[in-house]
Amino acid sequence: MSSATRGPAPGPSAEKSNSAPDPSSSEAEFDFSADGADAADGADGAEGAAPGRPAPARGRVLLAAPRGYCAGVDRAVVAVEKALEHYGAPVYVRKEIVHNTHVVETLTRRGAVFVDETDAVPRGARVVFSAHGVSPAVRDAAQERGLDTIDATCPLVTKVHKEAARFARDDYDILLIGHEGHEEVEGTAGEAPEHVRLVTSPAAADDVVVRDPDKVVWISQTTLSVDETMETVRRLRERFPTLQDPPSDDICYATQNRQVAVKKLAPECDLVVVVGSANSSNSVRLVEVALGAGARDARRVDRAAEIDEAWLAGARTVGVTSGASVPEVLVDEVLAMLAARGFGEVEEVRTATEDLMFSLPRELRTDLAAAGPAPARGHRRALPVQPG
């Protein structure tokens, strides 16, 4: 296993021993601890070490890298922060800016107002489109209401939108692999509603109906399981041998990198803890990937306080990772909780190095530039990011 020893997990006042930037250290501060509570409070209420004494050693933690914030999430979150700083509250956001409960709650406390649709935004107000993207119909509705829009759609999602529009212009049937009801899928399908056929699983491939089996292309949601997507494509190609591939991978580099890292550590783990919210597609997929790669058990939690002591019974090795919309401080909570239960040895398992950063949305960059020097790119990341 290619890995680096990180040393004891940080407690509430301990200094991190790895070199990843602290996500709470940027100039636009988040109160990342719940209600201002200590990051280690998630460990309260369960047996641990006596005050002032280290917990008896029970096992080790394998910490996946890459994990946490991707470039698209960083860009979207920083866009809302900068909008609040520059324009003042309220700043409206259509849907959750990213699928993480803690991030949404923190931005809400700072003055962001999250709405389901643009008709809930006062006429003439400012609205941010989430990282998951929107359909042309949503853009039109915002324009009709005279809204000032800031488009925080992840550039990798925008790429898929452009693919859908191009294939529709060429009159292809577009087989969109993704989850029904997910905001990203709704936005992509909205680019070409008459041409898109949603394929939700490998089994669903058997029921797809197209106009011309020789003029079919597949594209996908960016946050899917790579393995399941490839199985869906395989079954589609059995039915449509001339099925065309997208020009490049639609599943984003961050999703792939986090799955590869989990696959590497899972076979050694009695338990894998995935930090992420229930509506985070890529976080849910990480649980599935961990189990498929050989972990004895895998669980998703929003916060350390959700970890059940029973999960740790008999465990010697615990894997930890986080979804692409999760700030690193939530991972630190989990590490502190595990350290208090005797899992203080942390070994980082790195499978890729990431350093990609995206420019802030054009509308925001323009206004910030007019006001004076300002960051042109996102700047708070759980880990450095680069395409896989």
LOLO-843029 format. One line per field, with one value per residue (C-alpha): residue number from 1; chain; x, y negated, z. Coordinates in Angstrom, 1 decimal. Layout:
<recs>
lummar <- [NUM  ...];
votor <- [A  ...];
xx <- [X  ...];
yy <- [Y  ...];
zz <- [Z  ...];
</recs>
This chain:
<recs>
lummar <- [1  2  3  4  5  6  7  8  9  10  11  12  13  14  15  16  17  18  19  20  21  22  23  24  25  26  27  28  29  30  31  32  33  34  35  36  37  38  39  40  41  42  43  44  45  46  47  48  49  50  51  52  53  54  55  56  57  58  59  60  61  62  63  64  65  66  67  68  69  70  71  72  73  74  75  76  77  78  79  80  81  82  83  84  85  86  87  88  89  90  91  92  93  94  95  96  97  98  99  100  101  102  103  104  105  106  107  108  109  110  111  112  113  114  115  116  117  118  119  120  121  122  123  124  125  126  127  128  129  130  131  132  133  134  135  136  137  138  139  140  141  142  143  144  145  146  147  148  149  150  151  152  153  154  155  156  157  158  159  160  161  162  163  164  165  166  167  168  169  170  171  172  173  174  175  176  177  178  179  180  181  182  183  184  185  186  187  188  189  190  191  192  193  194  195  196  197  198  199  200  201  202  203  204  205  206  207  208  209  210  211  212  213  214  215  216  217  218  219  220  221  222  223  224  225  226  227  228  229  230  231  232  233  234  235  236  237  238  239  240  241  242  243  244  245  246  247  248  249  250  251  252  253  254  255  256  257  258  259  260  261  262  263  264  265  266  267  268  269  270  271  272  273  274  275  276  277  278  279  280  281  282  283  284  285  286  287  288  289  290  291  292  293  294  295  296  297  298  299  300  301  302  303  304  305  306  307  308  309  310  311  312  313  314  315  316  317  318  319  320  321  322  323  324  325  326  327  328  329  330  331  332  333  334  335  336  337  338  339  340  341  342  343  344  345  346  347  348  349  350  351  352  353  354  355  356  357  358  359  360  361  362  363  364  365  366  367  368  369  370  371  372  373  374  375  376  377  378  379  380  381  382  383  384  385  386  387  388];
votor <- [A  A  A  A  A  A  A  A  A  A  A  A  A  A  A  A  A  A  A  A  A  A  A  A  A  A  A  A  A  A  A  A  A  A  A  A  A  A  A  A  A  A  A  A  A  A  A  A  A  A  A  A  A  A  A  A  A  A  A  A  A  A  A  A  A  A  A  A  A  A  A  A  A  A  A  A  A  A  A  A  A  A  A  A  A  A  A  A  A  A  A  A  A  A  A  A  A  A  A  A  A  A  A  A  A  A  A  A  A  A  A  A  A  A  A  A  A  A  A  A  A  A  A  A  A  A  A  A  A  A  A  A  A  A  A  A  A  A  A  A  A  A  A  A  A  A  A  A  A  A  A  A  A  A  A  A  A  A  A  A  A  A  A  A  A  A  A  A  A  A  A  A  A  A  A  A  A  A  A  A  A  A  A  A  A  A  A  A  A  A  A  A  A  A  A  A  A  A  A  A  A  A  A  A  A  A  A  A  A  A  A  A  A  A  A  A  A  A  A  A  A  A  A  A  A  A  A  A  A  A  A  A  A  A  A  A  A  A  A  A  A  A  A  A  A  A  A  A  A  A  A  A  A  A  A  A  A  A  A  A  A  A  A  A  A  A  A  A  A  A  A  A  A  A  A  A  A  A  A  A  A  A  A  A  A  A  A  A  A  A  A  A  A  A  A  A  A  A  A  A  A  A  A  A  A  A  A  A  A  A  A  A  A  A  A  A  A  A  A  A  A  A  A  A  A  A  A  A  A  A  A  A  A  A  A  A  A  A  A  A  A  A  A  A  A  A  A  A  A  A  A  A  A  A  A  A  A  A  A  A  A  A  A  A  A  A  A  A  A  A  A  A  A  A  A  A  A  A  A  A  A  A  A  A  A  A  A  A];
xx <- [0.0  1.4  0.8  2.2  1.9  0.0  0.5  -2.0  -5.3  -5.7  -7.7  -9.6  -6.4  -3.8  -2.0  -2.5  0.5  -0.2  0.3  -3.2  -4.4  -6.8  -10.2  -11.1  -8.1  -9.1  -10.0  -13.7  -14.2  -16.7  -17.8  -17.4  -18.2  -21.8  -23.3  -19.8  -19.2  -15.8  -15.0  -14.5  -18.0  -19.1  -17.3  -19.4  -21.8  -19.7  -16.8  -13.4  -10.2  -10.3  -9.6  -5.8  -5.1  -4.7  -7.3  -6.0  -4.9  -7.5  -6.5  -5.6  -7.3  -6.6  -7.3  -8.2  -6.6  -7.9  -11.1  -13.4  -13.8  -13.4  -12.7  -16.3  -17.6  -14.9  -15.8  -19.5  -19.1  -16.7  -19.0  -21.8  -19.3  -18.0  -21.5  -22.5  -19.4  -19.7  -23.5  -24.6  -27.4  -29.7  -28.2  -30.7  -29.5  -31.6  -31.4  -28.6  -25.4  -23.7  -25.1  -23.8  -26.0  -23.3  -22.2  -25.8  -26.6  -23.4  -24.2  -27.7  -26.5  -24.4  -27.4  -27.8  -31.5  -32.0  -35.1  -36.5  -37.3  -36.7  -40.3  -39.5  -36.9  -38.1  -38.2  -34.9  -33.0  -29.8  -29.8  -26.9  -27.4  -26.0  -22.9  -25.3  -26.4  -29.8  -31.8  -32.4  -35.9  -34.7  -32.4  -35.4  -37.6  -34.9  -34.6  -38.3  -38.3  -35.4  -33.1  -29.4  -27.9  -24.5  -23.9  -21.9  -22.5  -19.4  -17.5  -17.4  -21.2  -21.4  -19.3  -22.0  -24.7  -22.8  -22.4  -26.2  -27.0  -24.6  -25.8  -29.4  -28.5  -27.2  -30.5  -29.1  -31.0  -29.1  -29.0  -28.4  -27.1  -28.0  -30.4  -34.0  -34.8  -31.1  -30.6  -27.7  -29.8  -32.7  -30.4  -28.7  -32.0  -33.4  -30.8  -32.5  -35.7  -37.0  -33.8  -32.8  -33.7  -32.8  -31.2  -31.1  -29.3  -27.8  -31.2  -32.9  -30.8  -33.0  -36.1  -34.7  -36.5  -34.8  -35.8  -32.8  -30.5  -27.6  -27.8  -27.4  -24.9  -24.5  -23.6  -23.7  -24.2  -20.8  -21.1  -21.9  -20.1  -17.6  -18.1  -21.9  -21.8  -19.5  -21.8  -24.8  -22.8  -22.0  -25.6  -26.6  -24.0  -25.3  -28.6  -27.1  -23.7  -23.0  -23.6  -21.3  -19.2  -19.0  -15.9  -14.4  -15.3  -18.4  -17.8  -15.6  -12.0  -12.8  -15.5  -13.2  -10.2  -12.2  -13.6  -10.1  -8.7  -11.5  -11.0  -7.4  -8.0  -11.3  -9.9  -8.0  -10.9  -13.3  -15.3  -15.2  -16.7  -17.8  -18.4  -21.2  -24.8  -27.6  -28.5  -24.8  -24.7  -20.9  -20.9  -23.5  -21.6  -18.4  -20.2  -21.2  -17.7  -16.2  -18.4  -17.8  -14.1  -14.0  -14.7  -16.5  -18.8  -19.2  -21.4  -22.2  -22.4  -23.0  -21.1  -18.9  -21.8  -23.7  -21.1  -22.5  -20.1  -21.4  -19.9  -16.4  -16.9  -14.1  -12.7  -8.9  -8.8  -11.2  -11.1  -12.2  -13.0  -15.4  -17.5  -16.6  -18.8  -17.5  -15.2  -12.2  -13.1  -15.9  -13.3  -11.2  -14.2  -14.4  -10.7  -10.9  -13.8  -11.9  -8.8  -10.8  -11.8  -8.3  -7.9  -5.2  -2.8  -3.7  -2.1  -2.9  -3.5  -3.0  -3.8  -3.7  -2.7  -5.1  -4.4  -7.1  -8.9  -11.7  -12.2  -15.1  -18.3  -17.9  -20.7  -19.1  -15.5  -16.7  -18.3  -15.4  -12.9  -14.8  -14.7  -10.9  -8.4  -10.1  -9.4  -10.1  -10.4  -11.9  -9.5  -10.8  -10.2  -10.1  -7.2  -5.3  -7.1  -6.1  -7.9  -7.3];
yy <- [0.0  -3.4  -5.6  -8.1  -8.1  -11.1  -10.5  -10.8  -12.2  -15.9  -16.6  -19.9  -21.9  -19.7  -20.8  -18.8  -16.9  -16.7  -19.5  -19.9  -23.5  -24.1  -24.8  -27.3  -29.4  -31.4  -35.1  -34.3  -32.4  -29.6  -28.7  -25.1  -23.7  -23.2  -26.2  -27.2  -24.0  -22.4  -20.1  -17.2  -17.5  -14.8  -12.3  -13.3  -10.8  -7.7  -6.0  -7.3  -8.2  -9.7  -13.4  -14.1  -10.4  -8.9  -6.3  -2.7  -1.8  0.3  -0.1  -2.4  -4.7  -4.6  -8.1  -8.3  -11.0  -12.7  -13.4  -16.3  -19.5  -19.4  -22.4  -22.9  -22.8  -25.2  -27.6  -27.5  -28.0  -30.8  -32.4  -32.6  -33.9  -36.6  -37.6  -38.0  -40.1  -42.3  -42.8  -42.1  -39.8  -38.5  -36.6  -34.0  -30.6  -28.3  -24.8  -23.9  -25.4  -22.0  -18.9  -19.3  -20.1  -21.8  -24.1  -25.1  -25.8  -27.9  -30.0  -30.5  -31.9  -34.4  -35.6  -33.2  -32.3  -29.0  -28.6  -25.8  -27.9  -31.3  -32.4  -32.5  -35.2  -38.8  -40.5  -42.3  -40.5  -38.5  -34.7  -32.2  -29.0  -26.0  -23.9  -21.3  -23.5  -24.6  -24.2  -26.9  -27.1  -28.1  -30.8  -32.1  -32.3  -34.2  -36.7  -37.2  -38.1  -40.6  -38.7  -39.3  -35.9  -34.4  -31.1  -28.8  -25.7  -23.5  -23.9  -20.1  -20.0  -22.8  -20.7  -17.9  -20.5  -21.6  -18.0  -17.5  -20.6  -19.7  -16.1  -17.4  -19.8  -16.8  -15.0  -12.1  -10.3  -11.1  -8.4  -10.3  -7.9  -9.4  -9.5  -10.7  -13.9  -14.9  -18.6  -17.9  -15.5  -17.9  -20.7  -18.5  -17.0  -20.5  -21.3  -18.9  -17.5  -16.0  -14.1  -12.9  -9.5  -9.0  -5.7  -5.2  -1.8  1.1  2.9  -0.2  0.1  3.0  0.7  -2.2  -3.1  -5.2  -6.4  -5.3  -2.7  -3.8  -7.4  -7.1  -8.6  -8.3  -11.0  -10.9  -12.7  -13.7  -12.1  -8.4  -5.2  -4.6  -0.8  -1.0  -3.5  -1.3  1.6  -0.5  -1.5  2.2  3.2  0.3  1.2  4.8  3.3  0.5  1.6  -1.7  -3.6  -6.7  -7.7  -11.3  -13.2  -12.8  -11.3  -12.9  -11.5  -14.1  -13.7  -14.2  -11.6  -9.1  -9.9  -9.5  -6.2  -4.9  -5.9  -4.1  -1.0  -0.9  -1.1  0.8  4.4  3.7  2.1  3.5  0.3  -2.6  -5.9  -8.2  -11.8  -13.3  -14.2  -11.8  -13.8  -13.8  -11.4  -11.0  -10.4  -7.7  -6.1  -6.0  -3.7  -1.4  -1.4  -0.6  2.4  3.6  3.3  5.5  3.4  5.5  2.5  -1.0  -3.8  -7.4  -10.1  -13.9  -14.4  -12.5  -12.4  -10.0  -7.3  -4.4  -2.8  0.6  0.1  0.0  3.2  5.6  3.2  3.0  0.8  -2.0  -3.8  -7.4  -9.5  -12.3  -13.3  -16.1  -18.7  -18.1  -20.6  -19.0  -20.2  -17.6  -14.9  -16.2  -15.8  -12.1  -11.6  -13.2  -11.0  -7.9  -9.0  -9.3  -5.6  -4.3  -4.8  -7.5  -6.1  -7.7  -6.5  -8.5  -6.4  -8.7  -7.6  -11.0  -14.6  -17.3  -21.0  -22.2  -25.5  -27.2  -30.9  -32.4  -33.0  -35.7  -37.9  -38.0  -38.5  -41.5  -43.2  -42.3  -43.7  -46.9  -47.2  -46.5  -43.7  -40.4  -36.7  -35.5  -31.9  -29.7  -29.5  -27.3  -23.6  -20.6  -19.3  -20.6  -19.6  -18.6  -16.6  -12.8];
zz <- [0.0  -1.0  2.1  4.4  8.2  9.4  13.1  15.9  14.9  15.9  19.0  19.3  20.0  18.3  15.2  12.0  11.0  7.3  4.8  3.5  3.9  6.8  5.2  7.9  7.4  4.3  4.5  4.2  7.5  8.1  11.6  10.5  14.0  14.7  16.5  17.5  19.4  19.7  16.8  19.2  20.7  18.2  20.5  23.6  25.1  24.6  26.4  25.6  27.4  30.8  30.9  30.4  29.5  26.0  25.0  25.1  21.6  19.8  16.1  13.3  10.8  7.0  5.8  2.1  -0.1  -2.2  -0.2  0.5  -1.5  -5.2  -7.4  -8.5  -4.9  -3.7  -6.5  -5.7  -2.0  -2.4  -4.9  -2.3  0.4  -1.9  -3.0  0.7  1.4  -1.7  -2.0  1.5  2.7  1.6  -1.4  -2.8  -3.9  -6.0  -4.4  -2.1  -3.4  -2.8  -1.2  2.3  5.3  7.3  4.5  3.7  7.4  7.8  4.7  5.9  9.2  7.2  5.2  2.2  1.5  -0.2  -2.4  -4.5  -7.5  -8.9  -8.4  -4.6  -5.2  -5.1  -8.5  -9.2  -6.5  -6.9  -7.2  -7.3  -9.4  -7.6  -8.6  -10.0  -12.9  -14.2  -17.4  -20.0  -18.7  -15.3  -16.8  -18.8  -15.7  -13.8  -16.7  -16.8  -13.1  -13.7  -11.4  -11.3  -11.7  -10.6  -12.3  -9.9  -12.1  -11.9  -15.3  -15.6  -15.4  -18.0  -20.3  -20.1  -20.8  -23.9  -25.1  -24.7  -26.7  -29.5  -29.9  -29.9  -32.7  -34.6  -33.9  -31.7  -29.1  -25.9  -23.2  -20.0  -17.3  -13.9  -10.9  -11.5  -9.6  -9.1  -9.8  -12.2  -14.2  -14.4  -15.7  -18.3  -19.5  -19.8  -22.5  -24.9  -23.4  -26.7  -27.3  -23.8  -22.4  -18.8  -17.9  -14.1  -13.7  -15.7  -15.5  -17.0  -20.1  -21.2  -21.4  -23.4  -26.6  -29.3  -32.7  -34.6  -33.0  -35.3  -34.0  -30.2  -27.8  -24.0  -21.5  -17.7  -14.4  -13.1  -9.6  -10.4  -9.5  -12.3  -12.2  -12.3  -15.1  -17.2  -16.6  -17.8  -20.9  -21.6  -21.4  -23.6  -26.2  -26.3  -27.6  -29.6  -31.0  -32.6  -29.4  -29.4  -26.4  -25.2  -26.3  -22.8  -19.5  -18.0  -14.5  -12.9  -11.9  -8.2  -8.1  -9.8  -7.5  -4.4  -5.5  -6.4  -3.0  -1.2  -3.3  -2.3  1.5  1.7  1.6  4.8  6.7  9.2  8.8  6.3  7.5  4.7  5.8  3.6  3.5  2.5  -0.6  -1.8  -4.7  -4.7  -0.9  -1.2  -4.0  -1.8  0.7  -2.2  -3.6  -0.2  0.3  -3.2  -2.8  0.3  3.4  6.0  6.8  5.4  6.8  5.8  8.4  8.3  11.6  14.0  16.5  14.2  14.5  16.5  19.0  17.9  14.5  16.1  18.1  17.1  14.5  14.1  11.0  10.2  6.8  6.6  3.6  2.6  -0.4  -2.7  -0.9  2.6  4.4  6.0  9.5  9.5  8.8  11.6  13.9  12.9  13.5  16.9  17.8  16.7  18.5  21.7  21.2  20.7  17.0  17.2  14.6  11.3  8.0  4.9  1.7  -1.3  -4.8  -6.6  -6.1  -7.1  -7.7  -10.1  -9.3  -11.3  -11.8  -9.9  -12.0  -14.6  -13.2  -9.8  -11.1  -13.0  -10.0  -7.7  -10.2  -10.4  -6.6  -6.4  -6.1  -5.3  -5.7  -9.2  -8.2  -5.5  -2.5  0.2  -0.5  1.7  -0.4  -3.4  -6.6  -10.2  -12.9  -12.5];
</recs>
